[in-house]
Amino acid sequence: MALISDGERKVAKEKIEAIDDEKSSTTFRVVDGDLMKLYKKFILIFQAAPKKEGTGSIARWTLEYEKLSEEVPEPYATLEFCAQVTKDIDSHLTSAFGA
């Protein structure tokens, strides 16, 4: 994963830790890169659930992290990156399937 934070390119290497078909979720653990210089633990959980009404799904990202110190900022740039990736995937799928 690569993202821009405070005007700088940041890189993170993650691995898939779990896939839960029942919950339609995938859990990623960051194992290397710039995020690990700031956080002791960094886990991203992606879940897609069908909308209760109509077509489509609701996407949810959950970030679980432990800062190395209190001075470390909240990971808003990473959350924004996740939101943008979700929008890009939605746009691609919508155009691919003519929705």
C-alpha positions, 0 to 999 in steps of 0.5 A, a space after each residue: 500500500 502506498 499513500 500520500 500523507 502530509 505531502 510525503 509518499 508513505 509505504 506500508 507492507 501488509 499481509 492478509 491475516 484473515 478472511 471471514 466469508 460469513 462476515 464478508 470481511 478481510 483483515 490485513 496486518 501491516 508488517 513493515 513500512 512507514 506506519 510501523 515507524 509510528 505504530 506498534 500495531 496496525 490492523 485494517 479490517 474491510 467489511 462489505 455488507 449488502 444494503 437492507 434496501 435496494 442494490 449495492 453494499 455498504 463498505 466499512 473500514 475499521 482501523 485497530 492500532 497502537 501508537 508508539 507514543 502519545 505524539 503520534 498522530 491519529 491515522 486520518 491519512 490512512 483512513 482517507 486512503 481506504 475511503 478513496 480505494 473503496 470509491 475507486 473500486 465502486 466506480 470501476 465495478 459500477 462502470 464494468 457492470 453498467 449500473 
